[in-house]
Amino acid sequence: MPRRILQGTVKSVASDKTVVVEVERRFRHPLYGKFVKQNKKYKAHDETNEFKVGEIVAIEEHRPISKTKSWAVKRRVCVAKDDTVEVAE
């Protein structure tokens, strides 16, 4: 079974080896047809503590690492640099 991969923004790096990633989901309301945005925060495992607040990362589903952590950071999508974002290749 393939693992889900989500893309989101790092919001917190306060814990050791853990980052909080906020993922935005956009969908069309079934009755009104308006596009709705929903945000959800996931705790993801970051073994080397290399990611910073504001970076856009891809997270992958993982076996449970702790009580609340079952995602792992897969790769960096964009790099945060003084309130601006640069695309990482």
matplotlib code that plots the C-alpha trace (Angstrom):
import matplotlib.pyplot as plt

x = [0.0, 1.5, 2.2, 0.5, 2.7, 1.5, 3.1, 3.0, 4.8, 6.9, 5.3, 7.3, 10.7, 10.5, 10.8, 13.9, 13.7, 10.2, 8.7, 5.1, 3.9, 0.7, -1.0, -3.6, -6.5, -8.8, -12.0, -15.3, -18.3, -20.8, -23.9, -22.7, -19.9, -17.6, -13.9, -13.1, -9.7, -8.9, -5.6, -4.4, -1.2, 0.9, 3.9, 6.7, 10.0, 13.1, 16.1, 18.8, 16.9, 17.7, 14.4, 13.5, 10.3, 8.7, 10.2, 7.9, 8.5, 7.0, 6.0, 5.4, 3.2, 5.3, 4.8, 4.0, 7.1, 5.5, 2.0, 1.3, 3.9, 3.3, 4.8, 8.4, 9.8, 10.7, 12.4, 12.6, 10.5, 11.3, 13.8, 12.8, 15.2, 14.3, 10.5, 11.0, 10.8, 13.3, 12.6, 15.0, 16.0]
y = [0.0, 3.4, 5.9, 9.3, 12.3, 15.8, 19.2, 21.9, 24.7, 24.2, 26.1, 25.0, 23.4, 23.6, 19.9, 17.8, 15.8, 17.0, 19.6, 20.8, 21.0, 22.8, 21.4, 23.4, 21.6, 23.2, 21.7, 22.7, 22.9, 20.2, 22.4, 26.0, 25.4, 27.8, 26.8, 26.2, 26.2, 23.9, 23.7, 20.8, 20.4, 17.2, 16.4, 14.9, 13.3, 15.3, 13.2, 15.8, 19.0, 20.5, 22.2, 25.8, 27.6, 28.9, 26.2, 24.2, 20.5, 17.2, 14.7, 11.0, 8.6, 6.5, 3.9, 5.4, 6.9, 8.2, 8.8, 11.8, 11.4, 9.1, 11.2, 11.8, 14.7, 13.3, 16.4, 20.1, 21.7, 25.4, 27.2, 30.1, 33.0, 36.2, 36.2, 35.1, 31.6, 30.2, 27.0, 24.2, 21.9]
z = [0.0, -1.0, 1.7, 1.6, 0.9, 2.0, 1.5, 4.1, 5.9, 9.0, 11.9, 14.9, 15.7, 19.5, 20.2, 19.6, 16.4, 15.7, 13.5, 13.3, 9.7, 8.8, 5.7, 3.8, 2.1, -0.4, -1.5, -3.1, -0.7, -1.7, -1.5, -2.1, -4.5, -2.8, -2.3, 1.4, 3.0, 6.0, 7.8, 9.9, 11.8, 11.8, 14.0, 11.8, 12.6, 11.7, 12.7, 12.2, 13.2, 9.8, 9.0, 10.0, 10.5, 7.2, 5.0, 2.7, 3.2, 2.0, 4.8, 4.4, 6.3, 8.7, 11.3, 14.8, 16.2, 19.4, 20.7, 18.5, 15.8, 12.7, 9.9, 8.8, 6.8, 3.3, 1.6, 1.5, -1.3, -0.7, 1.4, 3.7, 3.6, 5.6, 4.9, 1.3, -0.1, -2.6, -4.6, -3.7, -6.5]

ax = plt.figure().add_subplot(projection="3d")
ax.plot(x, y, z, "-o")
ax.set_aspect("equal")
plt.show()
